[in-house]
Amino acid sequence: MPVPVRALAAPAAIAAAVVALGMSPPARSLAPVTWSSEAAPRTEPDAAVRLAQRAFGRSGELRVLTTDPRRPLNLPMEWTVEPKPEVGYRWLPVAPVSSGVLGGEAKLAGGLIAPADPGIYRLSLSGPGFQQVVNELQVITLVPFSQKRRGYLNGYRIGAYETESDGIADAYAPPSGFIEVTPENQDLQVSTHFRLRNFLTKDQFGVWPKYLALDMRLIDKLELVLQELNAMGVRAEHFAVMSGFRTPAYNVQGLEQGRALLSRHTYGDASDVWIDNDRDGYMDDLNGDGRRDTDDVLVIRRAVDRVEERFPELKGGAGVYPDNGAHGPFIHIDARGTFSRW
């Protein structure tokens, strides 16, 4: 008879109770991925360990987890076979790390600790007669904010956050760090429908590496909006991203054109998007009235409302913008944590 799936490094009874009560396991980190999901497991059929469904976000579509260096990680895993004793883990860099030194193996029983060096990693597990690389979700370790000097990070201009010297710890505190984006990793899929490059600030085109603040709650929310639109009978296969992360230096250039000084774009949890299934660079006719205008944007906003009603932890802003001659109609969507509409 088949061996039942068992929680990895946690008693099965406790794990079952947590699920039954609709609770998340105790967080030991920033843990941007801690939610339940109905997504089917993506692990190879013969794998001994698989990521729990909630590792892929509410949408089931996330492909990365971001973290600060050396932080405990809440990455839920399950055994698909009889649990192995003395399991160790190590991080395998997708590209060479800056220090050139790889960390050694650690024991999984002590919990996962994020890599010390910024970069993109896969998790490798091993034990007696057992070895497996977890490919379904990659871990991105951020470059600490503290490495920014006089508005620059490794030659890339970021500028200064208005709250940088205030010592605040709320939603307007500067991000803890940035993803380092290179020509080689810019096409990394952060979810089923989005890549790193979709959210880069649109300036300094010849400067590499670039740096990106990106809140995975935003990515999860955008994926959920796509799902909700399709559930509403609206074909939605592709979000065009007009604006994702904006460095403060770039954002301040548009203050006279209506940008907010404390724009959520500078915190990595906002995007300006529209549905563009045919990839023609303009909002699609979502309501079938033969026009492509703000009425189609309102269709997307209804989907945002439904997503936030189901998942209040993803609530945020949603703003409707018309065609202005320079670009077509679009919607601003963010995951700021408080409700806002305009």
N, C-alpha and C positions, 0 to 999 in steps of 0.2 A: 504494500500500500504506500502511497506517496507520503513523503515527510512533510508535516505542516510547516508553513512559513513561521519563522520565529524572529522576534525582535532582536536586533544585534546590540549587544552590550547593555541590555535592559531586560528585566523579567517580563515574560509574555503576558502575565496576568495584569501587571501594571499598565503595559502598553494598551491592552484591550480595554481597561477601565478608562484610560484617557480618551480613547476614541469614542467609547460609549457615552461619555459625558460631554462630548463635543469640545474638549479642551485641547490646547496645544501642549506638547511636552515642555518641561521647564526650560526656558531659554538660558543659554550660558554665554551668549554673545549678542552682537547686534542682530544676527540671524535674520537676514532679509527673506529667507526661505523657511517658513515654519507653518505653512497653511495646508489644509486638506485639499485634495483634488480628485476628480473622477477620471483622470487620465489613465490610460492603460500603461503598464510598466514597459519601458523601452529596453530593458536589459536583455542580453543574449539568452536564448532559452536554456542553455546549459550552465549559466552563471550561478555561482554559489551564493553571491550577495547581489541584492538589487536595491536601488534607492526606493524608499517609500514614495507613494504617489504624491504626497504633499510636498515633496522636495521640488516639484516642478511648478509650484505656485498654485493659486486659485484657478488659473486658466489651464493648468497642465502643460503649458507651452514654454516655460522658462528653460534656458540651456546653460546659464551661468549663475554663479553666486558670487557676490562681491564682499570683500572683508578687509579690515585693516590687518597689517602684519602681526603675526604671533598672537592672534586672538583665538579663543575657543570657538569652535564651529558647531552649530546645531544642524547637522546633516543627517536626517533620518534614514536608516538603512535596515534591511531585513534579510535574514537567512532564508534561502530557498532549499537548503539541505540541513542535515544535522550540524548544529553549530560547531565550529572548529576551535580548539583551545589555542591560547597564546597567539592571537592574530596581531601582526604588526602592520604598520602603514608607513608609506613615504610619499612625498610629492614629486611627480614627474613634470618638469617644466616643458611647456609646449615649445618655447624658444629659450636660448641660453639666458640665465639670470645675470643680473648686473654684477654681482659679486664673484661669479664664476665658481661658487662653492655650493654644492648641493647638501641639503640637510640629510642626516642619517635616518634610520628607521626608528619609529617609536611604537609603543604598545597601544593598541586601540582601546584597551580597557580603561586607559587613563583619559579618554576623550580625544577628539580631533583638535589639533592646534594648527592654525593657518601658517603657511610658509612665512619665513622671515623676510624674504626678498620680494619686492613687487614683481608681478608677472602673471602669467596664465598657466595653470597647473591642472593635471589630472591626478586622481587619487589611485595609488597602487596598494593593494592589500595582499598579505602573504602569511602563510603559516605552514605547519607540517603537511606536506603533500597538497598545498593549496596556494595558488597565486592568481590574482585577477586585477586588471586595470578597469576602473570605472570610467567609461567614456561618455556616459549619457549627460553628465553635468560637469562643467569645468569651473574651477575656482579662480577668481581674479583677485589677487592681492594688490591693494591700492598703494600708490606713491603717497606718503604722508603729506598733508597740507603744510606741515612745518618745514618741508624742504623748499618751499617757495621763497625766493629772495628778491626783494625790491620789485615785486610784481611779476617776476619771471620764474619759470620752472624749466630748467635744462634748455634755456634759450627760447622757450615758448611763452609768449606774453599772456598772462592771466589777468593782471591788474589787482586791485584791492577790493575786498568786500567792505561794505559800509559798517558792518558789525564786527569786523576783524579784531578790533582792539577793545571790544566791549565786554568780553568774557561771558557772553550769554550762552545758554545751552538749549534754547528752544528751536523752533523750526527755522529761524532766521540766523542761526549760528552758521558760520562757514562750513562747507563739507569737510569731513575728516580726511579726505584724500581724493586722489584722481586716478582714473585708469590711464595707463600709458598706451597710446595708440601709435602703431608704426605702419609703414606701407604693407608689411607682411601680415599683421593681425587685424587690419581695419575691417576685413570682411568676416570676422568672427561672428557667428550667429549668437546673439544674446537671448533670442527666443525664436520660435518658428518663423515669424514674419519680419524680424528686425535684426540688423547688424550694427556693430559698433559705429561704423562710418555714418549711419543714418542720423546720429545725434551730435556729431562734431560741430563746433562753432564754424561758421562759414567765413573764415578769414585766415590769414597766414598760410596760404595754400602751399607754399614752398618750404614750410618749416616742419621738420620731423625730429623727434617724435612730437605728437600732439597730446594734449591732456584733456580728459573728459570726466565730468561729474555725472553719474548716472544712477538714479534710484530705481532699483528693480521693481518697486511697487508700481511705478509708472508703466514699465514694460508689461507687467502682469495686467494692469488695468486696460491698456490698449488692446492686448490680446482678448481680454474679456469683452470689450466693446465690439470687436470684430465678430466674436461668437454670438453676442446678443443681436447684432444686426441680422445675421443669417437666421437666427431663431425667429426674428420678426418677419422673415420672408424677404429681406433686403440682401441682394447679392453683395458681399463684401469680402474681397480676396486680398486687397492691397491698400494699405495706408501710405500715402505719400507724406513724408515728413519735411515740411518747409523749414521748421526751426526746432531744434532740440536744446542742447546745452548751449548757453551763451556765456562766455567769460565776462566778468564784470567790465573789463576793458572794452569789449565789443558792445556789450549792452548799453553802456553809458553814451555811446555815439547816437543812440536812437531815442534819448529821453525827450527831445523836442518833438518827436514823431509819435509820442504816446507810450513809449516803453516805461515800465515802472522801475524805479531805482532799486527796489528790493524784489525784482522780478523772480518768479519761481524758476524761470529758465536758468538763472545763474546757480541754482541749487541742484539742478539735474533731475528735477521731478516734474517737468513741464514740457509740453510739445505742442506745436501748431501743425495740424494734419488735415487731410481730406481723403475721402475714398476715391481711388483712381485705378479701377480695375483694368481700364484699357491703356493705362500708362501714357495718356496724352498731356499730362501736366495740369489738368483742370478737374475740378469736382465733377463726379458723375451725377447723372439724373437718378437720384435714389427714390423719389416719390412718383416717378413715372408721369410727370405732367408735361414733359417735353422741354422743360427748361432746366438750367443748371444754375441755381442761385441759393440764397440763404435758406429757402424752404428745405433744401436738401441737407443743409447743415443742421437744421432743427431735427431732422430724422436721426442724425448721429447723436444729438444732445439727448433725445429720448432714450437712446440706447445707454448713454452715460448715466442717466437718471436711474434706469433699471439696474445697471451694474452696481451703483452705489447703494441702492436699496437692498440688494442681496448681500453686498460686502461693504458694510459701513466703514470698515478699517481702511478702505481705499477711497474714501470721500475726498473731494477737492474741488477745484474750480473747473468751470466749463463756460467758455465765452464764444459767441457767434460773431464772425466778421464777414463783411460783404466783399464782393469784387471791388477793387479800387483802381483798376487799370494796370497796376503793376503785377498783381496776382489775383487769382480767382478767390471765391469764398472759401473759408476754412473754419475750423473749430480749434480753440485752445482747450487742451485737456491737461489737468495736473493732478497730483496726488498729495497736496499740501497738508491734508489731515483735517481740514475744516471746510464746510460747505460754502461755495460761492458760485453765483451765476451772473452773467452779464450778456 
